[in-house]
């Protein structure tokens, strides 16, 4: 799973005209886990992630097939269905 994220970095950097991109991982409470990207576009930082559940073998399974965008300022938009929609919201300034 992590390999898929890593392989997508360079194409996303070019496709969405990003300043920078990296992998985002956050372990939540209990079995909750969040994985996605940290991006910088036009000087602004965004965390883009999807929720996963970690089992007793520490394997991850996608909990919900939707993206969440978070900003450094604490703004958050949930329920995004595609990466195209993520960048539409970012490019249109919906979060700032």
C-alpha positions as CSV (number, residue, x, y, z in Angstrom):
1,X,0.0,0.0,0.0
2,X,2.8,2.4,0.9
3,X,4.5,1.6,-2.4
4,X,1.4,2.8,-4.3
5,X,1.6,6.2,-2.5
6,X,5.3,6.5,-3.1
7,X,4.9,5.7,-6.9
8,X,2.2,8.3,-7.2
9,X,4.3,11.2,-5.8
10,X,6.1,12.3,-9.0
11,X,3.1,12.1,-11.3
12,X,1.0,14.1,-8.8
13,X,3.7,16.7,-8.5
14,X,3.5,17.4,-12.2
15,X,-0.2,16.8,-12.8
16,X,-1.4,19.1,-10.1
17,X,1.5,21.7,-10.4
18,X,2.5,21.2,-6.8
19,X,5.4,23.0,-5.0
20,X,6.1,19.9,-2.9
21,X,4.6,16.5,-2.0
22,X,5.2,13.8,0.6
23,X,3.6,10.9,2.4
24,X,1.2,11.7,5.3
25,X,0.6,9.1,8.0
26,X,-1.1,9.5,11.3
27,X,-2.0,6.9,13.9
28,X,-5.3,7.7,15.5
29,X,-7.0,6.3,18.6
30,X,-7.6,2.6,18.8
31,X,-7.4,0.9,15.4
32,X,-7.8,4.2,13.4
33,X,-5.1,5.2,11.0
34,X,-4.9,7.9,8.3
35,X,-2.7,7.8,5.3
36,X,-2.3,10.2,2.3
37,X,-0.2,13.1,1.2
38,X,1.2,16.3,2.6
39,X,1.3,18.9,-0.3
40,X,2.4,22.4,-0.7
41,X,0.7,24.4,-3.5
42,X,1.1,28.1,-4.1
43,X,2.9,28.4,-0.7
44,X,0.1,26.8,1.3
45,X,0.3,23.4,3.1
46,X,-2.5,20.8,2.9
47,X,-2.8,17.3,4.4
48,X,-4.9,15.0,2.2
49,X,-5.8,11.6,3.7
50,X,-8.2,8.7,3.8
51,X,-9.2,6.7,6.9
52,X,-7.9,3.2,7.4
53,X,-8.4,0.5,10.1
54,X,-5.4,-1.4,11.5
55,X,-6.0,-5.0,12.5
56,X,-4.2,-7.0,15.2
57,X,-1.5,-8.0,12.6
58,X,-0.9,-4.2,11.9
59,X,-2.3,-4.6,8.4
60,X,-4.3,-1.7,7.0
61,X,-7.7,-1.8,5.3
62,X,-9.4,1.2,3.8
63,X,-12.3,2.2,6.1
64,X,-14.0,4.7,3.8
65,X,-13.2,5.5,0.2
66,X,-13.2,9.2,0.6
67,X,-10.6,11.9,1.0
68,X,-10.3,14.6,3.7
69,X,-8.4,17.9,3.2
70,X,-6.9,19.6,6.3
71,X,-5.0,22.9,6.4
72,X,-2.4,24.3,8.8
73,X,-5.1,26.8,9.9
74,X,-7.3,24.0,11.1
75,X,-9.8,24.0,8.2
76,X,-11.1,20.6,7.2
77,X,-13.3,19.3,4.3
78,X,-14.4,15.7,4.4
79,X,-16.3,13.4,2.1
80,X,-14.4,14.1,-1.1
81,X,-14.8,11.3,-3.7
82,X,-11.7,11.8,-5.9
83,X,-8.3,13.3,-6.1
84,X,-9.6,15.5,-9.0
85,X,-12.2,16.9,-6.6
86,X,-9.6,17.4,-3.9
87,X,-7.5,19.7,-6.2
88,X,-10.6,21.4,-7.6
89,X,-11.4,22.5,-4.0
90,X,-7.8,23.6,-3.4
91,X,-7.5,25.4,-6.7
92,X,-10.8,27.2,-6.2
93,X,-9.7,28.5,-2.8
94,X,-12.5,26.7,-0.9
95,X,-10.3,26.1,2.1
96,X,-8.7,29.5,2.4
